[in-house]
Amino acid sequence: MGGPAREHLARAAADAGLHALSTAEGAQLGLALGIPAWLVQRTRYSTAGRPVETADLVLPADRWRVRLG
């Protein structure tokens, strides 16, 4: 039962935009260079307002839909 106590998540903030895959991203995802993708940069915050998780998500645009709201 050791380890730090986990903070409860209260909210998340995200920015999304179109992004052309780099050579490295294309290789990791098995896609061709230049395929359009969504780049979603997300931060999750605790109930105390501290950022507790960040993520940069690269999502191929032909496979993902992004819902805003």
N, CA, C and O atoms as CSV, one atom per row, in Angstrom:
chain,resi,resn,atom,element,x,y,z
A,1,MET,N,N,0.817,-1.186,0.000
A,1,MET,CA,C,0.000,0.000,0.000
A,1,MET,C,C,0.859,1.247,0.000
A,1,MET,O,O,0.347,2.342,0.234
A,2,GLY,N,N,2.129,1.114,-0.252
A,2,GLY,CA,C,3.016,2.258,-0.262
A,2,GLY,C,C,2.797,3.142,-1.465
A,2,GLY,O,O,1.953,2.852,-2.313
A,3,GLY,N,N,3.538,4.196,-1.539
A,3,GLY,CA,C,3.439,5.120,-2.663
A,3,GLY,C,C,2.590,6.319,-2.305
A,3,GLY,O,O,1.827,6.291,-1.339
A,4,PRO,N,N,2.727,7.361,-3.080
A,4,PRO,CA,C,1.986,8.589,-2.787
A,4,PRO,C,C,0.489,8.417,-3.062
A,4,PRO,O,O,0.079,7.609,-3.896
A,5,ALA,N,N,-0.300,9.188,-2.346
A,5,ALA,CA,C,-1.743,9.178,-2.576
A,5,ALA,C,C,-2.032,9.785,-3.945
A,5,ALA,O,O,-1.367,10.737,-4.354
A,6,ARG,N,N,-2.998,9.252,-4.640
A,6,ARG,CA,C,-3.372,9.764,-5.955
A,6,ARG,C,C,-4.338,10.935,-5.789
A,6,ARG,O,O,-5.252,10.895,-4.965
A,7,GLU,N,N,-4.116,11.974,-6.589
A,7,GLU,CA,C,-5.013,13.115,-6.564
A,7,GLU,C,C,-6.199,12.848,-7.480
A,7,GLU,O,O,-6.061,12.178,-8.503
A,8,HIS,N,N,-7.352,13.368,-7.116
A,8,HIS,CA,C,-8.542,13.222,-7.944
A,8,HIS,C,C,-8.482,14.227,-9.083
A,8,HIS,O,O,-8.082,15.376,-8.893
A,9,LEU,N,N,-8.882,13.785,-10.263
A,9,LEU,CA,C,-8.899,14.665,-11.424
A,9,LEU,C,C,-10.175,15.489,-11.415
A,9,LEU,O,O,-11.266,14.975,-11.171
A,10,ALA,N,N,-10.013,16.801,-11.690
A,10,ALA,CA,C,-11.163,17.691,-11.685
A,10,ALA,C,C,-11.525,18.166,-13.086
A,10,ALA,O,O,-12.703,18.322,-13.407
A,11,ARG,N,N,-10.516,18.395,-13.919
A,11,ARG,CA,C,-10.799,18.920,-15.248
A,11,ARG,C,C,-9.612,18.673,-16.160
A,11,ARG,O,O,-8.525,18.301,-15.720
A,12,ALA,N,N,-9.853,18.889,-17.432
A,12,ALA,CA,C,-8.790,18.770,-18.422
A,12,ALA,C,C,-8.907,19.940,-19.394
A,12,ALA,O,O,-10.003,20.438,-19.650
A,13,ALA,N,N,-7.784,20.368,-19.925
A,13,ALA,CA,C,-7.747,21.389,-20.965
A,13,ALA,C,C,-6.997,20.796,-22.146
A,13,ALA,O,O,-5.991,20.110,-21.966
A,14,ALA,N,N,-7.486,21.059,-23.359
A,14,ALA,CA,C,-6.843,20.488,-24.538
A,14,ALA,C,C,-6.875,21.483,-25.689
A,14,ALA,O,O,-7.818,22.261,-25.840
A,15,ASP,N,N,-5.826,21.437,-26.491
A,15,ASP,CA,C,-5.737,22.173,-27.743
A,15,ASP,C,C,-5.608,21.138,-28.844
A,15,ASP,O,O,-4.876,20.160,-28.694
A,16,ALA,N,N,-6.320,21.347,-29.962
A,16,ALA,CA,C,-6.254,20.412,-31.080
A,16,ALA,C,C,-6.047,21.192,-32.370
A,16,ALA,O,O,-6.612,22.267,-32.567
A,17,GLY,N,N,-5.230,20.628,-33.236
A,17,GLY,CA,C,-4.997,21.232,-34.537
A,17,GLY,C,C,-4.493,20.189,-35.516
A,17,GLY,O,O,-4.038,19.116,-35.119
A,18,LEU,N,N,-4.577,20.512,-36.801
A,18,LEU,CA,C,-4.061,19.589,-37.805
A,18,LEU,C,C,-2.542,19.643,-37.829
A,18,LEU,O,O,-1.935,20.673,-37.536
A,19,HIS,N,N,-1.945,18.524,-38.180
A,19,HIS,CA,C,-0.504,18.343,-38.057
A,19,HIS,C,C,-0.057,17.373,-39.148
A,19,HIS,O,O,-0.672,16.322,-39.325
A,20,ALA,N,N,0.995,17.708,-39.874
A,20,ALA,CA,C,1.564,16.777,-40.858
A,20,ALA,C,C,2.529,15.844,-40.137
A,20,ALA,O,O,3.406,16.302,-39.405
A,21,LEU,N,N,2.374,14.556,-40.337
A,21,LEU,CA,C,3.234,13.582,-39.656
A,21,LEU,C,C,4.698,13.780,-40.022
A,21,LEU,O,O,5.042,13.985,-41.186
A,22,SER,N,N,5.543,13.715,-39.016
A,22,SER,CA,C,6.986,13.715,-39.251
A,22,SER,C,C,7.416,12.324,-39.696
A,22,SER,O,O,6.632,11.377,-39.635
A,23,THR,N,N,8.646,12.203,-40.136
A,23,THR,CA,C,9.171,10.893,-40.535
A,23,THR,C,C,9.094,9.906,-39.374
A,23,THR,O,O,8.677,8.762,-39.557
A,24,ALA,N,N,9.493,10.345,-38.179
A,24,ALA,CA,C,9.484,9.463,-37.007
A,24,ALA,C,C,8.058,9.053,-36.630
A,24,ALA,O,O,7.808,7.883,-36.339
A,25,GLU,N,N,7.125,10.008,-36.634
A,25,GLU,CA,C,5.738,9.684,-36.288
A,25,GLU,C,C,5.139,8.721,-37.306
A,25,GLU,O,O,4.445,7.773,-36.939
A,26,GLY,N,N,5.412,8.971,-38.595
A,26,GLY,CA,C,4.914,8.085,-39.641
A,26,GLY,C,C,5.434,6.667,-39.475
A,26,GLY,O,O,4.689,5.701,-39.638
A,27,ALA,N,N,6.723,6.544,-39.149
A,27,ALA,CA,C,7.322,5.220,-38.950
A,27,ALA,C,C,6.696,4.518,-37.743
A,27,ALA,O,O,6.403,3.324,-37.809
A,28,GLN,N,N,6.488,5.249,-36.638
A,28,GLN,CA,C,5.911,4.637,-35.441
A,28,GLN,C,C,4.468,4.216,-35.655
A,28,GLN,O,O,4.021,3.219,-35.089
A,29,LEU,N,N,3.725,4.977,-36.477
A,29,LEU,CA,C,2.317,4.670,-36.714
A,29,LEU,C,C,2.087,3.825,-37.956
A,29,LEU,O,O,0.960,3.411,-38.227
A,30,GLY,N,N,3.152,3.565,-38.714
A,30,GLY,CA,C,3.027,2.777,-39.933
A,30,GLY,C,C,2.309,3.519,-41.049
A,30,GLY,O,O,1.598,2.913,-41.851
A,31,LEU,N,N,2.501,4.849,-41.098
A,31,LEU,CA,C,1.833,5.685,-42.082
A,31,LEU,C,C,2.855,6.457,-42.908
A,31,LEU,O,O,4.000,6.635,-42.493
A,32,ALA,N,N,2.425,6.912,-44.078
A,32,ALA,CA,C,3.309,7.656,-44.977
A,32,ALA,C,C,3.578,9.061,-44.439
A,32,ALA,O,O,2.749,9.644,-43.741
A,33,LEU,N,N,4.724,9.576,-44.770
A,33,LEU,CA,C,5.122,10.938,-44.406
A,33,LEU,C,C,4.128,11.925,-44.994
A,33,LEU,O,O,3.727,11.789,-46.149
A,34,GLY,N,N,3.726,12.921,-44.206
A,34,GLY,CA,C,2.844,13.967,-44.694
A,34,GLY,C,C,1.366,13.702,-44.557
A,34,GLY,O,O,0.557,14.577,-44.868
A,35,ILE,N,N,0.981,12.505,-44.094
A,35,ILE,CA,C,-0.436,12.210,-43.874
A,35,ILE,C,C,-0.963,13.195,-42.817
A,35,ILE,O,O,-0.316,13.381,-41.787
A,36,PRO,N,N,-2.117,13.824,-43.051
A,36,PRO,CA,C,-2.635,14.738,-42.031
A,36,PRO,C,C,-3.052,13.989,-40.770
A,36,PRO,O,O,-3.568,12.872,-40.827
A,37,ALA,N,N,-2.817,14.621,-39.656
A,37,ALA,CA,C,-3.163,14.025,-38.367
A,37,ALA,C,C,-3.620,15.132,-37.430
A,37,ALA,O,O,-3.316,16.307,-37.634
A,38,TRP,N,N,-4.344,14.738,-36.415
A,38,TRP,CA,C,-4.671,15.651,-35.335
A,38,TRP,C,C,-3.532,15.621,-34.324
A,38,TRP,O,O,-3.019,14.552,-33.991
A,39,LEU,N,N,-3.141,16.780,-33.842
A,39,LEU,CA,C,-2.224,16.873,-32.700
A,39,LEU,C,C,-3.053,17.437,-31.556
A,39,LEU,O,O,-3.480,18.591,-31.599
A,40,VAL,N,N,-3.276,16.624,-30.539
A,40,VAL,CA,C,-4.043,17.034,-29.366
A,40,VAL,C,C,-3.064,17.122,-28.196
A,40,VAL,O,O,-2.422,16.138,-27.829
A,41,GLN,N,N,-2.966,18.307,-27.624
A,41,GLN,CA,C,-2.107,18.511,-26.459
A,41,GLN,C,C,-3.026,18.731,-25.260
A,41,GLN,O,O,-3.780,19.702,-25.200
A,42,ARG,N,N,-2.942,17.799,-24.306
A,42,ARG,CA,C,-3.896,17.768,-23.200
A,42,ARG,C,C,-3.173,17.845,-21.856
A,42,ARG,O,O,-2.100,17.268,-21.677
A,43,THR,N,N,-3.785,18.573,-20.913
A,43,THR,CA,C,-3.309,18.617,-19.528
A,43,THR,C,C,-4.498,18.336,-18.624
A,43,THR,O,O,-5.559,18.942,-18.775
A,44,ARG,N,N,-4.317,17.423,-17.692
A,44,ARG,CA,C,-5.349,17.125,-16.695
A,44,ARG,C,C,-4.936,17.747,-15.370
A,44,ARG,O,O,-3.762,17.740,-15.001
A,45,TYR,N,N,-5.936,18.290,-14.656
A,45,TYR,CA,C,-5.689,19.006,-13.407
A,45,TYR,C,C,-6.398,18.332,-12.238
A,45,TYR,O,O,-7.470,17.750,-12.398
A,46,SER,N,N,-5.777,18.422,-11.054
A,46,SER,CA,C,-6.374,17.875,-9.837
A,46,SER,C,C,-7.427,18.840,-9.309
A,46,SER,O,O,-7.568,19.958,-9.804
A,47,THR,N,N,-8.159,18.393,-8.301
A,47,THR,CA,C,-9.148,19.260,-7.663
A,47,THR,C,C,-8.482,20.458,-6.997
A,47,THR,O,O,-9.139,21.469,-6.749
A,48,ALA,N,N,-7.182,20.356,-6.704
A,48,ALA,CA,C,-6.434,21.467,-6.120
A,48,ALA,C,C,-5.894,22.413,-7.196
A,48,ALA,O,O,-5.262,23.421,-6.880
A,49,GLY,N,N,-6.144,22.087,-8.468
A,49,GLY,CA,C,-5.695,22.948,-9.557
A,49,GLY,C,C,-4.297,22.669,-10.060
A,49,GLY,O,O,-3.776,23.416,-10.889
A,50,ARG,N,N,-3.679,21.603,-9.571
A,50,ARG,CA,C,-2.328,21.248,-10.016
A,50,ARG,C,C,-2.384,20.389,-11.271
A,50,ARG,O,O,-3.222,19.494,-11.370
A,51,PRO,N,N,-1.493,20.653,-12.239
A,51,PRO,CA,C,-1.426,19.748,-13.394
A,51,PRO,C,C,-0.855,18.409,-12.942
A,51,PRO,O,O,0.196,18.369,-12.303
A,52,VAL,N,N,-1.540,17.313,-13.268
A,52,VAL,CA,C,-1.092,15.992,-12.828
A,52,VAL,C,C,-0.776,15.059,-13.987
A,52,VAL,O,O,-0.199,13.991,-13.781
A,53,GLU,N,N,-1.151,15.453,-15.215
A,53,GLU,CA,C,-0.841,14.617,-16.370
A,53,GLU,C,C,-0.864,15.495,-17.622
A,53,GLU,O,O,-1.748,16.335,-17.793
A,54,THR,N,N,0.118,15.285,-18.483
A,54,THR,CA,C,0.104,15.928,-19.790
A,54,THR,C,C,0.257,14.850,-20.850
A,54,THR,O,O,0.840,13.795,-20.599
A,55,ALA,N,N,-0.275,15.124,-22.040
A,55,ALA,CA,C,-0.158,14.171,-23.136
A,55,ALA,C,C,-0.169,14.928,-24.454
A,55,ALA,O,O,-0.930,15.879,-24.631
A,56,ASP,N,N,0.673,14.499,-25.368
A,56,ASP,CA,C,0.650,14.949,-26.751
A,56,ASP,C,C,0.200,13.754,-27.573
A,56,ASP,O,O,0.930,12.769,-27.690
A,57,LEU,N,N,-0.990,13.833,-28.140
A,57,LEU,CA,C,-1.572,12.724,-28.891
A,57,LEU,C,C,-1.514,13.032,-30.379
A,57,LEU,O,O,-1.955,14.100,-30.804
A,58,VAL,N,N,-0.983,12.124,-31.169
A,58,VAL,CA,C,-0.947,12.251,-32.628
A,58,VAL,C,C,-1.906,11.209,-33.180
A,58,VAL,O,O,-1.671,10.006,-33.067
A,59,LEU,N,N,-3.000,11.692,-33.784
A,59,LEU,CA,C,-4.082,10.821,-34.227
A,59,LEU,C,C,-4.286,10.986,-35.731
A,59,LEU,O,O,-4.641,12.079,-36.172
A,60,PRO,N,N,-4.075,9.938,-36.538
A,60,PRO,CA,C,-4.274,10.055,-37.986
A,60,PRO,C,C,-5.695,10.548,-38.289
A,60,PRO,O,O,-6.673,9.986,-37.797
A,61,ALA,N,N,-5.794,11.602,-39.100
A,61,ALA,CA,C,-7.085,12.247,-39.351
A,61,ALA,C,C,-8.065,11.343,-40.080
A,61,ALA,O,O,-9.275,11.536,-39.963
A,62,ASP,N,N,-7.575,10.363,-40.828
A,62,ASP,CA,C,-8.496,9.473,-41.539
A,62,ASP,C,C,-9.059,8.369,-40.634
A,62,ASP,O,O,-9.908,7.589,-41.065
A,63,ARG,N,N,-8.593,8.301,-39.388
A,63,ARG,CA,C,-9.038,7.251,-38.462
A,63,ARG,C,C,-9.712,7.787,-37.217
A,63,ARG,O,O,-10.324,7.024,-36.468
A,64,TRP,N,N,-9.611,9.088,-36.981
A,64,TRP,CA,C,-10.118,9.675,-35.748
A,64,TRP,C,C,-10.990,10.885,-36.040
A,64,TRP,O,O,-10.743,11.627,-36.991
A,65,ARG,N,N,-11.999,11.074,-35.227
A,65,ARG,CA,C,-12.791,12.304,-35.208
A,65,ARG,C,C,-12.572,12.945,-33.848
A,65,ARG,O,O,-12.491,12.249,-32.837
A,66,VAL,N,N,-12.478,14.240,-33.820
A,66,VAL,CA,C,-12.262,14.966,-32.571
A,66,VAL,C,C,-13.527,15.743,-32.243
A,66,VAL,O,O,-13.998,16.538,-33.056
A,67,ARG,N,N,-14.076,15.518,-31.057
A,67,ARG,CA,C,-15.263,16.238,-30.611
A,67,ARG,C,C,-14.823,17.352,-29.656
A,67,ARG,O,O,-14.128,17.100,-28.672
A,68,LEU,N,N,-15.225,18.548,-29.954
A,68,LEU,CA,C,-14.905,19.701,-29.119
A,68,LEU,C,C,-16.158,20.120,-28.376
A,68,LEU,O,O,-17.264,20.104,-28.916
A,69,GLY,N,N,-15.959,20.489,-27.142
A,69,GLY,CA,C,-17.140,20.962,-26.406
A,69,GLY,C,C,-17.119,20.537,-25.054
A,69,GLY,O,O,-18.037,20.848,-24.295
